[in-house]
Amino acid sequence: MGKGTGSTNKERTLRVVTSNEHEFHPMGSSSDLEICMLRQADDGGISGFIRIRKGATLPRHRHIAAEETYMIQGRMDLGDGRIAQAGDYLVMEPDEVHEMVAIEDSLFFVTAHRGVEWL
């Protein structure tokens, strides 16, 4: 913004997480589910990669706000008769409740705005 607009001159920082910095950790007690947390927001939102082994279930959960998912690898049963596969983009709306089952070993990137509530 220009001079005299009342704006503050806050420094912004571009954060880059390189591929060699990706660290996957178990989600809960299951070794079939792993997460690589890239960002955790103050409001509970998260961004990261989730890796899930064939046959494993991403447990039932409720979305606090919208969630966006991009399938990188594999196929997931969305529980409503639809299958998500590599290259698909999914948007879950606030208060949506669901679980997903891995049909194949899968990897996806997720941004859960304001997080999720595990049920």
Number of C-alpha atoms within 10 A of each C-alpha: 8 6 7 6 7 8 9 8 7 6 5 6 6 5 7 8 10 7 7 6 10 14 12 15 14 15 16 10 7 11 12 18 21 19 21 18 17 17 13 16 12 8 9 12 18 19 21 19 22 23 25 27 18 17 13 19 18 19 12 12 16 18 20 19 16 18 22 15 19 19 21 18 18 20 22 27 17 15 11 9 6 9 15 19 20 15 13 14 15 13 13 16 14 16 14 14 16 16 15 18 20 23 19 17 16 22 23 23 20 21 20 23 20 19 20 21 12 10 10
